[in-house]
């Protein structure tokens, strides 16, 4: 999957995420395109990491910055993701679900306060997380289920 059309909207929602992505792409492009040291090649500007990997890195940056990120910025990011989950095709929804939402859900197991942002997630995003918990055999707490 090449860089989707909605990517600029996502990065435009958060300077923190834009900076993180810029750094990751710069690092990716500075790596040789092959493992042969005799024939070094550089990647061109169009060569970027796979979108799911980029989303996973953005999820990490988001998670690390949630405590200090202004609420409006968090909501902008989560609103863009929700829009993708609610209106885009299967490939885009899968990328956002597995690339961004799944790492947040997994970080919850390691101490990330997912409850803090749960109410800011949209209906489709929450549904994805609940379905993933069910698939994994994890009992979702009452606050996730709205009880």
ABEGO torsion letter per residue (X at the ends): XBBBAAAAAAAAABAAAAAAAAAAAAAAAABBABABAABBBBBBAABBBBAAAAAAAAAAAAAAAAAABBAAAAAAAAAAAAAAAAABBAAAAAAAAAAAAAAAAAAAAAGBBAAAAAAABBAAAAAAAAAAAAAAGBBBBAAAAGX
